[in-house]
């Protein structure tokens, strides 16, 4: 299942790519992700995901470009699918897993993706409206709040997933 994320993680930076460096980083991330899926290794998946994210950052240096929000949501969802799917495969490596567990997990992934898509669409519509209504000097303050909120959400998710 996590192997379905690899074409998106490699394809999006290649599609947006502007240089051979981006292409090389995207190809290397694809190799790392493939090794991760074949070995069910979360550490290899993390390395591949980090390189894929780096290749996307290199391919998209202008954050204000008109790259579609849906493409970026698909990329983020693919990152999540790779890491979560590899972790699931690692956890159940060699075990006989019931079909109901797989169906529940797939339903969980689809629900998570739908919620992420909904949030991204709301942000894509609301962000320009908020940006127009705020004074220019407030932009760094609002960006800082967004960064802190994203960091707090990541910490909360990590604590919950680690059982803390």
C-alpha positions in Angstrom: 0.0 0.0 0.0 2.7 2.6 0.8 4.2 1.9 -2.6 1.3 3.9 -4.2 2.9 7.1 -2.8 6.2 6.7 -4.7 4.9 7.9 -8.1 3.5 11.1 -6.5 6.6 11.8 -4.4 8.8 11.4 -7.4 6.5 12.8 -10.1 5.5 16.1 -8.5 9.1 17.4 -8.2 9.9 16.1 -11.7 6.8 17.8 -13.0 7.7 21.1 -11.3 11.4 20.6 -11.7 13.6 23.4 -13.1 17.0 21.7 -13.1 18.8 18.5 -13.2 19.5 18.8 -9.4 15.7 18.6 -8.8 15.5 15.6 -11.1 18.4 13.9 -9.4 17.0 14.5 -5.9 13.6 13.2 -6.9 15.1 10.1 -8.5 17.2 9.4 -5.3 14.1 9.9 -3.1 12.3 7.4 -5.3 15.0 4.8 -4.8 15.1 5.4 -1.0 11.3 5.1 -0.9 11.3 1.9 -2.9 13.9 0.4 -0.6 11.8 1.5 2.4 8.7 -0.2 1.0 10.5 -3.4 0.1 12.1 -3.7 3.5 9.2 -2.2 5.5 11.7 0.2 7.1 10.5 3.3 8.7 14.0 4.8 8.8 14.5 4.4 5.1 11.0 5.8 4.5 11.8 8.8 6.6 15.0 9.4 4.6 13.2 9.0 1.3 10.4 11.3 2.5 12.9 14.0 3.6 14.7 13.8 0.3 11.3 14.0 -1.6 10.4 17.1 0.4 13.8 18.6 -0.3 13.3 17.9 -4.0 9.9 19.6 -3.9 11.5 22.6 -2.1 14.2 22.8 -4.8 11.6 22.5 -7.6 9.4 25.2 -6.1 11.7 28.0 -4.9 9.0 30.7 -5.3 6.4 30.0 -2.6 4.0 32.5 -4.1 3.8 30.8 -7.5 0.5 29.6 -8.8 1.2 25.9 -8.2 -2.1 24.3 -7.4 -3.0 23.7 -3.8 -4.4 20.3 -4.8 -1.0 19.2 -6.1 0.6 20.1 -2.8 -2.1 18.3 -0.8 -1.6 15.2 -3.0 2.2 15.4 -2.2 1.6 15.8 1.5 -0.9 13.0 1.5 1.6 10.8 -0.3 4.2 11.6 2.3 1.8 10.6 5.0 0.8 7.4 3.2 4.4 6.4 2.7 5.4 6.9 6.4 2.2 5.6 7.9 1.9 2.6 5.5 5.6 1.7 6.0 5.2 1.9 9.8 2.1 -0.3 9.6 3.9 -2.9 7.4 6.8 -2.9 9.8 4.6 -3.4 12.8 2.8 -6.4 11.2 5.8 -7.8 9.4 5.3 -11.6 9.0 1.9 -11.6 10.8 -1.3 -12.8 9.3 -3.4 -9.6 9.2 -7.2 -9.9 8.9 -8.9 -8.2 6.0 -11.0 -6.1 8.3 -7.9 -4.4 9.7 -6.8 -3.5 6.2 -10.2 -2.2 5.3 -10.4 -0.1 8.5 -6.9 1.3 7.9 -7.7 2.2 4.3 -10.9 3.9 5.4 -8.9 5.8 8.0 -6.4 6.9 5.3 -9.2 8.0 3.0 -10.9 9.9 5.8 -7.7 11.6 6.7 -7.1 12.6 3.1 -10.6 14.0 2.7 -10.2 16.1 5.9 -6.8 17.3 4.7 -8.3 18.2 1.3 -11.1 20.1 3.0 -8.8 22.0 5.2 -6.5 22.9 2.3 -9.4 24.2 0.3 -10.6 26.4 3.1 -7.1 27.7 3.6 -6.8 28.4 -0.2 -10.0 30.4 -0.1 -9.5 32.2 3.2 -5.8 33.0 3.1 -6.0 35.6 0.3 -9.0 37.2 1.9 -7.2 37.5 5.2 -4.0 38.7 3.5 -6.0 41.5 1.9 -7.7 42.6 5.1 -4.5 42.8 7.2 -1.9 45.5 7.2 1.4 44.5 5.5 3.4 44.8 8.7 1.3 42.0 10.3 2.4 39.4 7.7 5.4 38.1 9.7 3.3 37.9 12.9 0.6 35.9 11.2 3.2 33.6 9.5 4.8 33.0 13.0 1.4 32.0 14.4 0.9 29.6 11.6 4.3 28.0 12.1 3.7 27.7 15.9 0.3 26.1 15.2 1.8 23.6 12.8 4.6 22.8 15.2 2.0 22.3 18.1 -0.1 20.0 15.9 3.0 17.9 15.0 4.0 17.6 18.6 0.5 16.6 19.6 0.3 14.0 16.8 3.7 12.6 17.8 2.8 12.3 21.5 -0.5 10.6 20.6 1.1 8.2 18.2 4.0 7.3 20.6 1.5 6.7 23.4 2.5 9.6 25.5 
